[in-house]
Amino acid sequence: MSDASSTRRFGPCTRFIAGGLALLVAACGTTYAVPRVSSQSTEVANAIFAEEQRTGSTSSTSQQPDAADMARFTRVVARVEPVAESVCRRETAGSGRTCDIRVIIDQDMSQPNAYQTYDSSGRPIVAFSRPMLAEVRNDDELAFILGHEMGHHIGAHTDKLQSQAITGALVGGILVATLGGDANDAVLGAYAGTAVGSMAYSQTYELESDVVATYITEQAGYNPVTGARFFARPKPQQTSGGLSFWGSHPPDRKRLATVLETVDQLSANSGELILAR
């Protein structure tokens, strides 16, 4: 069957398939409650965003960290890493997940970015590119970014995204076959399902990592709202994709507003994270 024929045949069912997949992969949702953004938080976030766009700037034109930037990295990691590992051990107890998080500098990446990954043994790694260290203006920003990346591991986002992609591929292929498609159509359905499964919660996971980052930043003695001002600054060249600081992220204003809401949420809940229902 030709691609054009497949498009005509299954085009009317596209929304049905996508909607069904989104519901079926929803089982791998967030661990922590992502607060609904109020109009007040949106207003404050917009004001901060406008201020930073008007007066903010990136911290370096050389794209390479200086001695002060490197000293900041050492200082902030020394405070945030043990806090994040303690949160990880408490929140993931009994899951078998390792909380021995290694924080490194990616010497090869040429663009400002931070990301979370794993080594060959499964140990979680948080990496910063050198240009990213040069872009950060203060300890609060670095602490928040570090907390955000650690939040991906605590929230098991890599495992969940992989599970959702597999589920989406299986369900997509089955749905297309059920609707009368042949083997080629089923393959196309599987590809579509993989995409839908991967994207179903990607932005929600980023917001969840911002929630965890707000908690970790506060616990480490830094200001998460000051740290989250990084979202509102004029943007450096970005690298997207994967569980990176820039990858598949919601709008910056929404992220900043979510941090503001989370600060209020933590205050109302004796400083503790709220589990998703």
Buried (B, 14 or more C-beta within 10 A) or exposed (E): EEEEEBEEBBEEBEEEBBEBBBEBBEEBBBBBBBBEBEEEBBEBBBEBBEEBEEEBEBBBEEBEBEEEBBEBBEEBBEBBBEBBBEBBBEBBEEEEBBBEBEBEBBEEBEBBBBBBBEEEEEEBBBBBBBBBBBBBBBBBBBBBBBBBBBBBBBBBBBEBBEBBBBBBBBBBBBBBBEBEBEEEBBBBBBBBBBBBBBBBBBBBBBBBBBBBBBBBBBBBEBBBBBBBBBBBBEBBEEBEEBBBBBBBBBEBBBBBBBBBBBBEBBEEEEEEBBEEE
